[in-house]
Structures are given as structure tokens and as C-alpha cells.
Amino acid sequence: MRAMVLAAGLGTRLRPLTYEITKPMVPVLDRPVMEHIVDLLDRHGFDRVIANLHYFPDSIREHFGDRMEYRFEPELLGTAGGVRACAEFFGDEPFLVISGDALTDIDLTALANRHRETDGIATLSVKQVPDTREFGVVLHDRDGRITGFQEKPRPDEALSDLGNCGIYVFDPQIFDYFPESEFVDWAKDVFPVLLENDVPFYIHEVRQYWNDIGSLGELRKGTFDALRGELQLQVEGQELRPGVIVAGGSPLPEDLEVEGPAWIGRDVRIGKGVRLMCPIVVGDGVSIGDRAQLRGSIIFPGTEIAPESILIGAIAGHGGILGSLRRRG
């Protein structure tokens, strides 16, 4: 089965980070979030992958190289329109679509199997969510056939607590139900047409971890969830102290006070008398000045923290984040 990674969005809710870097390239621990997705696709045997690009397209091409194919969108085509533009790539077989900002260890093989079993035109991954006001929720019958949607309903009005994860398997016939316009959205333009025409499509409820990094709050939460091991990611590093993972085998300064869970990247320079209080993520090539104190923070690759700085609950970056990621690769 082939797959598509949606990577064309502007990431406006992550600004000012996304003034410097496209959202799929935002680091989560030791690599961009999109690389975690591509690694997941590799583990589940997706042999060919394509990504749609628009914002900072060259950064994605240069990072991933020939691991996938690419289609540039001069103008954004929407969540579904970008997929239709790649229809020739998918051929006549079912295909998977996943967001480039998803942070998940979902069993993609089980999703593909569910799609084959139901014989529907589409299968949508859904997960129970704690607050329906943050998600589009999916309604279904006892067989899992989708009967409707609600967009971010209040809890007292919600008819379901299953949020749409934005991870789909489609048959190529899905394109028969698209409008003629170039810009097409799944939720607004395609799924309602399937319901109107009584076309069967189904849910696949997932129990594994799922989140996205669509906002600064979700970026912080997802990064710290990954740090705590709440999802299974391929992450570089060795545990040099309890709960403290260090990439590249660099020794830690003897006078460093650090509480786990913590992840410290390669080539990090740590000054005298530094305190790192959990949870803490320090990216590759970071420099932390003498007597700085950091707590509950994410420090992006290549960032310099001045001596005697105090950071609490921060996401710290700099104007050369993209260059730091390139140096890593």
C-alpha cells in the first residue's frame, strides 16, 4: 500500500516558530515530527510515500531526499484537494493519508486491515477524546459505519466522543465524490457527499497514542508525552543517569543538576552550575551558559541560553533552527 503525508500547511497556530520553519519540520526530541511519521510508515511496510509541499518546500526535500516523492502546490488545494492532485501516484489500490504534524504510534497495519474487512470506500481513524470542543467528532452505528459528524460540539451537545484523527485509508473511487473545484476539504466537501449518497465508510477506533503539534500547547504536551515514553518513537540516546537520555554519548558535566525525564541532544555545551528540572528537552548543538536554570522547557537545536538565565515552561528557539537541523542530517 502507498501512503501520502500532508505537509503543505502554513502552521499559523505555531507562529512565531513557523515564520522560520515549516510545521512538519518542527523538532520533537531528536528529529522533525514528520520524520517520526515517515519512520512509522517504514515500520509498517509502506513501500512508496509522497508528500505535498507548499511552505518552505526545499527544507523537506533536502531533509528527506529520496525517502519519498514530492508534489509542490503553488496554491494550497485543501486537505483533500492536495490528495486528489496525487491520484496518479496511488494507482488502482487503496492508499493511506496521514498528517505531517501527527505525533502517533498508531498501528497502521491494523488500520489497513480494517479497511479491507469493511469493504467501504473509506476508513477513518478515531480516538476517544477528553474534550469534544477541541475536535470534530464522528457518529457511527453499531457496525462502525459512519452516520454523521459534529464539529467541536460542547460536551453537553456531543453525540460522540470519538475525535477524527486525520489518518485515513481510501479506495481510489473516493475521487468520484469530489466537487469540480480545485480546493477541496474532506470534512466540508467530501464526507457530507458520501453521507448524502449513502456510500459506506467506517471508523477504526485506535487505542494507541495520537496527538498533533498544531499549537504551541500541543507541541509542548506531545514532546513531553514522548519524553515520558507514552508513545513508542525511535529516539537516539543512552540513559546516562536515571531518566536522563543523552544522544551521541557525550558525558555530562559532574556539577550538572538534572532531573529526569530529560533528553539531551548531540554536541550540547553545558556551563558550570547549570540546573535542568524535568521535564526538559535540549536539542542538538544547544549552548547553556553558566548557572542557567531551566524547568519544564523545550530548547530547539542550535539555541544559545545566556548565563544565569531562568526559563520555566518555555519553548526556546532562534532564527537558525532550520540550519541546525541541516547540520544534524
Secondary structure, DSSP 4 states (H G I P E B T S, - for coil): -EEEEEE----GGGTTGGGTS-GGGSEETTEEHHHHHHHHHHHTT---EEEEE-SSHHHHHHHHGGGSEEEE-SS--HHHHHHHTTHHHHTTS-EEEEETTEEE---HHHHHHHHHHHT-SEEEEEEE-S-GGGSEEEEE-TT-BEEEEEES--TTT-S--EEEEEEEEE-GGGGGG--SSS---IIIIIHHHHHHTT---EEEE--S-EEE-SSHHHHHHHHHHHHTTSS------EEEETTEEEGGGPPPPTT-EE-SSEEE-TT-EE-TT-EEEEEEEE-TT-EE-TT-EEEEEEE-TT-EEPTT-EEES-EE--TTHHHHHHHH-
